Amino acid sequence: MLRKFKITIDGTEYLVEMEEIGGVPQPAAPVATPQQPVAPAPTATVAPEEAPVAPVATPASADAMTAPMPGTILKVLVNVGDEVQENQPVMILEAMKMENEVVAPKAGKVTGIHVTQGQMVNPGEALITFG
């Protein structure tokens, strides 16, 4: 099965096709187009004393930074409104029992966080938006 990835190296984007050898095939992640807005994840109703402390994920825009690989969000290191520098770690993504730092592609302000701690993501899913 051929899979396509977009890789950015020193500011230049490359489209790469790779053949997956072995392993269990993963279903392709649905891609939102401007005509198909991404619906927010359903939320459970919780009593006030049990309200979660973690921030709620916000809907993503088309220019959101996406997950580079499938995995689980271990930790979100920034909050909405924070100023970040280029290559600053913004979250930790666990993939294949390895912790991977996800870094800011550019300097700017965090305008949206689209995932929560413990959430599983697939390649191409929106993680965070910078303004």
N, C-alpha and C positions, 0 to 999 in steps of 0.2 A: 504494500500500500504506500503510495507516494503522499507525503505531507509537505505543505508549503510553509515556510517561515520567512518573516521579514526581519533582517538583522541590520543594525546600525553600527558602523565602525567609523570612528572619527568624524561623525556627522554625515556620512554617506550611507544611504540605505541600499541594501541588497536583498533581492528576492531569491531564496534558496529552496530547492526541492530536495527532499531526502526520502530514501526508501526505508521504511521501518522493517527491521529484521527481527523475528521472534517476538516475544511478549504477547500481551493480550491487546487486541485492537480496541482503541477507545472511540466512542462515537464522536463525531465532529461537533464542535460547539456551535450553536446557532449564532449567526452574525447579524447584528441589527443594521438595517439600512435606514436612511432618512425617512422612508415610508413606513418602517416598522420600528416604532419606539420601543425601547427596552422597558418592560414592566418591572416595577419594584418588587422585590421578594416579599411574599406574604409574611406578616408579622403575627405572632401569637399574642393573645390578650393575657396580661399578667396583672396580678393584684399590685397596688402601689408599693407595698413593702417588699415585693419580689422583683421590682423593676430592674432591668439589666443596666449595668454601669457603662457598658461598651457603647460607642456611638452607633447610630443606625446608618446603614449604607444609603447613599443618595443615588438617584438615577444618573447614568453617565451620558456625557456628550460624545460626539464623534471624534473629538480630539483627545480623548482620555488615554493615558498610558495603559497598555494592556499587559496581561500576564505573559511572560516569555516561555513558560512551560507549565504543565499541570502540576498541582501541588496544593498544600494547605497553608493558609495565612497563619503564621505563628504569632506575629506581633506587628502592629502598626506603630511606627516610630514618630509620626507627625500628626498634627490636628489641622482641621480646616482653619485657614487664616494664617498658618505658619509660613514664614519666608524660608525658602530652601535654596541651597547652592547647587550648581551642576555637580552631578556624581555623589551627592549626599545620600546616604541610605535613608529610605522612607518606609520600608517594611521588610520583614523577614518572611521568606517563602520556603517551606519545607517541601523538597521533592526527592524521592527515592532515599529517604532517611538522611538527607543532607540539608543543612540550613544555607539558604542563598539570600544574599542581600539584594534587594531591588532598589536601584538608585534613581534619583531624579535625572531625567534626560536634559534638563536645562534649569537655570536659576529662575525663580519666580515664587508666586504665592500659591499655596494649596487652596484650590477653590472647591474641591469635592473629593470625598473618599467613598468609593463604591463597593467596598468589601468590609467584612468584619472579622475579628480574630476568630480562628477556628473554621472559617469558611473554606470549602474546597473550590478551586478555580481551574479552568481549562485554558490552554493557550488562546490568546486573543480576547479573553474577557477583560473588561474594563477594571482597572484597579484604582487609579487616582487621576485627578485632573489638576493641572497647574495653570494659573492665569498669567 
